[in-house]
Amino acid sequence: MVVKTIQNLQKMREAGRLLADIFESIPSKIQVDVSTAALDSWIEGELIKRQLVSQSKGYRGYRHVSCISVNNVVVHGVPSDSIILQDGDLVKVDVCAAWQGYCADMARCFFVGNKPDEKLQHLVTVAYQALDKGIAKAVEGNRLFDISAAIQEHVEKFGYGVVRDFAGHGIGKNMHENPDVPNFGIAGTGMRLKAGMTFAIEPMITQESYEIYIDSDHWTVKTKDGKYAAHVEDTVVVGKNGPEILTRL
């Protein structure tokens, strides 16, 4: 795990700030009858305006700047003209972009329409709370899986599932760096955290079973039971006295 220099962190801060700025405008674009391809196209234009370079477009042949995952899609939903947002949909938008060679990665949940289902609202609320509890452990001297355990404990307290097959990750010059940051684990284990380490922490949680499968497009990850999933993510710097979140304004 590379400890970032002051100069590295300045670039990551700017990447995070610019990315978070784009996400501020996404709610106005999440509308009934909008395709996920149209939303991805708008995000691409916003990245270009800010001189941000997509880290997903071209990654293993992926053709889009975002992953847009609707309802029972957990992560890696591929934007498409044929996926049209409907009232009540739970939409997860995930974007990783670099500024002057250093990355920030973030994901947020959005609802289509004005009256989201209360059960889904609760699922999303717990995902955000779990993210905050994981981030709070990103302090020098803690162990890596303190982050994981904090997320798991909070999610499972409410009977929700924690996805096992995908994880958060180190981040910096590359979108994915070592180590993985699972959303489940045993507190007090894993590598010792040092100030200047940077992680993308991203709870992926399900209404019931955590079992997932990858669709025939080899990207889209769905729940096996067809239940809904939530996914949220922030890019975080480990600090001596507390974490610094780069993807929040």
Buried (B, 14 or more C-beta within 10 A) or exposed (E): BBEBEEEBBBBBBBBBBBBBEBBEEBEEBBEEEBBBBBBBBBBBEBBEEBEBBBBBBEEEEBEBBBBBBBBBBBBBBBBBEEBBBEEBBBBBBBBBBBBEEBBBBBBBBBBBEEEBEEEBBBBBEBBBBBBBBBBBBBBBEBBBBBBBBBBBBBBBEEEBBBBEBBBBBBBBBBBBBEBBBBBBBEBEEBEEBEBBBBBBBBBBBBBBEBEBEEEEEEBBBBBEBEBBBBBBBBBBBBBEEEBBBBBBE
